[in-house]
Amino acid sequence: METKPSSVVLTQDSIDIANLSENIEDFVVKFWGVRGSVPTPGKDTVRYGGNTSCIEMKIAGKRLIFDGGTGIRELGKELMQETPVEAYLFFTHYHWDHIQGFPLFAPAFTQGNSFHIYGAIPPEGESMKQHFIDRILHYNSPVPLNGMQADLRFYELEHGQKMMLDGIEIETGSLNHPNTAMGYRVTWNGRTAVYCSDTEHFPDRLDESVVHLARGADILIYDAMYTDDEYNNPKSSKVGWGHSTWQEAIKVAKAAQVKRVVIFHHEPTHSDDFLDQMAEEVKEAFPMAVMAKEGLVLPVGI
């Protein structure tokens, strides 16, 4: 059953979706921000992109948006050509790189647009509405709060919950990340895309929560911020930082029998050349793997 609102307030591997059949085009994923931790504009990140986390899923006429990093600003520019807009926005968590684009998301300032905003209640116990007003919009927005003219509706999710948007099933799962994070499994018409960012693997076993969420998925988008060498480097260990590696992404994909894995949430210091080299290693280990790039469009189910 769909959750009820708690309150209401004011290309490598790129695919030309124009050439896809109407059936396949009914479920596509587009990447608007693929970088982790901090935006990285500049000459060394042109090919993969420097915007932080934001992906869009178009499913059976509905638009689902996952996370509001700086990539959502670019998405907003496109949506301004399509008003009025109704979309469903899901947050994994509320660290800066996943929310910092929302105060500059132009469609939210346009009367007649409607956004349904989902996420877990933050650990400090605030409601979704209060968290957005006090933490995301009020102190950090360069625009007055009353400028938000779109209809914003807030819905609170729990880890392990299932909900429906018409015929779209959305299942949530717990991710291993400081202050917690939520993963999403989206299924429609027998096809599934899974979004797992940010999450850190366990040193001695696979994360069964992630494997379960990813089971048999057509696409798994996974937080592969580091290489194994970086993660375990004794001089600058990344253990406990809340992120995983591309090698672990492959292990999860194989264990969960995923068809395609997307390496996502790129480390800020990883240049285009570094990621090109990583892509060769990733492809050798899992031929159906893809490196996330801004503008990349993937159909789900082929």
C-alpha positions, 0 to 999 in steps of 0.5 A: 500500500502506498504510504500516506503523506505526513504533511504538505508544505508550500557515452560509453555504453550510452544508448539512444532511447529514441531508437528503442521500442516503446516497451523498453522505453517505458523503463529507463535510467538516466544519470545526472550526477555520479560523483561522491562526497564533493562536486569536482568540476574541471578539465580532469572530470569532463568525460565522467562528470563532476556532479554529485549523486542524482539519477532519474528513472522513467517508468510507465509514464512516471518520473522517479528521482533518486537523491538530490546532489548537484546533478539535480540542478541539471535535471531541473533545467530540463524539467523546466521545459516540460512544466507542469511536472509531477515527480517522485523524489527518493533520498538514500540519506541526507549527507551533503553530496546527496542533498546540496542540489535541491535548493537550486532545483528550479522546478521546485520554485514553480507554481503548478509543479508537484513533488512527492518526497520520500525518505527515512526519518533522520536519526535525530528523529525529525519528520521529513517535513521538518528536516527539509525546512530546517536543514536543507531549505532554510539555512543552506538555501540562497533563496527564501523558503517562501520561494518554493512555489511547487506543491511539496509532499513528504512521505516517511519510509522505513527500512525493509518496507514495500510500497506501490506507485500504481504498478511500480513496486519499491522496496527499501533496504538498510545500507551500512553507512554513517548515520544510516542510509537506505537502498531502493529496489524498483520493479515494474513489469518484471524488470528491476533496477536497484540503487545502493549508494552509499554503503560499505561492505563488511570485511569478512562477508557479503552484506546480506541486506544488499544481496537481498535487495539486488537479487536477480536485478537487471541493473544494480547501481552500487557505491564503488567509490574506491579500489581495494588497494585504496580501501585497505591502504595502511597509510590512508585506510578508508575502512569505516568511511561508509563506502565500498569498492568496485571489486566488492560490487562485482562480488555482490553482483555475482552473488545476487545474480545481477545482469548488469552492475553500474560502478557509481559514486566516483571518488573526487580524486579519480580523474577521467584517465583513472576511471578509464583504466578502472573501467578496463579492469572492471570489464575484465572481471564482469563483462556486463559492468558499466561505469556511471557517467553523466548523461548515460542512459540505460534501458532496464531489461535488455 
